[in-house]
């Protein structure tokens, strides 16, 4: 009784089109959102610097003390010694310079075209602005060839020996020069040769142990990374009772987000603004994704009711959550909302619904997230779960598929929980993780169970023929369909073909194709009372109409839609399918029996006497089924169907019904009728396509 009363109220015309009701509905949603989440806002402490603490204050969260961590890392970096390495390319460059000097010396010594000054100038180019005296360059030009060879070999060896050991900085260069002098002081090559070797070797010695910036930075980075983050752990005592809050303690309280000076009205104000934005977002999203819903208060009311129901269920779960057991939040049946939206309204509204529920979860379960107002982990898992639950249902579903969707939500919950812990934890707290897994699995299953539980309420209260119900009614094992198959197989076959034609045609214009298919299955159930009076069931047997009057035939034929409605109501078939059965002939004229009666009667025969009493189709699906019903009957009586004949036939039937006013009471437009005609023609062409005529055995022998 309650459901019937509510259903009657929801179907009143002033309710369906009331702008004021829509305003109240969205305002109520925003207010409910605000009130449900108001108690979940964090409450920072009121504490002042250099005053005694009113009690023991513990950290509500585990968080890194970034400032202290950075100080420790900088200290570790400062302890790293600079890295130096020997650069062999410098040694090679100096030896190459010596080699080129002696090579050039040998080349120009006998060159008579160069003056002595030019020769010295050329040799100086190898050591510009060096400490080598002019006497040394002159000695290079004047030394006997044998002594020059000795000087080259000794100089190269001295430089190579010293630089292979490495020369670092100015001190290393001075030490190397001292070593050269000591080694050459005992050499017996003549004073000129010794001084030449000494000056050239000293001038060639430069530092080849240089600072390695990259290696030093790498060691510094390794030292930095080796420092473990300085953590403030959950439940660590930051300040004890009556302990004075110094600057360091005050800083730690700021780090964990426990400070507030005076009454802070910003969080409630922020929540109020968020509630307004949520309502605006929902309104705009619905307008973009499904504009018709904004003018349909019935579906709009159902959408808001689903969201509030889901938020209430989530709020109940939040009552069992506390800082010691935050993972209880994963039990929230958030997917309930999006699954009901998919099943009862339209999957296009799933995404805005999921966003609203995810934001609510981020605030509602944010028991230990003081740094940000919305806990990302709960937002993420709610968003993933709600979208998964909705999109895994699809279009062709049964009630068992709701359970499957719940299981998939559970699996995804476990996966997302794992990702969250991998992102947010230094190490896995396995006990907490295992509890999270359990709650995540139960949350997905609970969503499915609640969806199945609330489905009958919404179907009954709002008079909804859901996709789930339609799929159940399309099952060939339904008692009525089994009766139709066994008692009137021709009608059953006719209904199936009409269903295929109507489904494709409805989907081509955005109507409910599944409703059209299932309605087609049941539209001729009234023929079960007298199946032999309908030509598709006569199977080449005698036609009973040949033995009775046209008036009696008319009464039998016309009664089948209304007999069908009685039968459908007896089996509690939903109202839209009953409407299709009642309206699928509209007020059409029984032309055959009308003309037969005119031929047999001497008196005038009224057309109204041979018309169905109606009503005419009231919605698109019923009108399209009426077309497909006539088209299927007409094509069955024709042979050698070509695409041209099919299109001519379909257009002729549609024109007759249009001229007869059969579509005057539904919102089927001429443009949509053209699309429907094209769809029906394409489907029929696929059903009646030409096949290859295979030769018989005699023809094959003749070919051979």
ABEGO torsion letter per residue (X at the ends): XAAAAAAAAAABAAAAABAAAAAAAAAAAAAAAAAAAAAABBBBBBBBBGBBBABBBBBABBBBBAAAAAAAAAAAAAABBBBBBBBAAAAAAAAAAAAAAAAAAAAAAABAABBAAAAAAAAAAABBGBABBAAAAAAAAABBAAAAAAAAAAAAAAAAAAAAAEBBEAAAAAAAAAAAAAAAAABBAEAAAAAAAAAAAAAABBBABBBBAAAAAAAAAAAAAABBBBBBBBGBBABBBGBBBBAAAAAAAAAAGABBBEBBAAAAAAAAAAAAAAAAAAAAAAAAABAAAAABAAAAAAAAAAAAAAAAAAAAAAAABBAABAAAAAABBAAAAAAAAAAABBAAAAAAAAAAAAAAAAAAABAABAABABBAAAAAAAAAAAAAAAAAAEABBBAAAAAAAAAAAAAAAAAAAAAAAAAABABBBAAAAAAAAAAAAAAAAAAAAAAAAAAAAAAAAAGBBBAAAAAAAABAABAAAAAAAAABAAAAAAAAAAAAAAAAAAAAAGBBAAAAAAAAAAAAAAAAABAAABAAAAGGBBBAAAABBAAAAAAAAAAAAAAAAAAAAAAGBBAAAAAAAAAAAEABBBAAAAAAAAAABABBBBAAAABBAOBBBABAAAAAAAAAAAAAAAAAABBGBBAAAAAAAAAAAAAAAAAAGAAAABABBAAAAAAAAAAAAAAAAAAABBBBBBBBAAAAAAAX
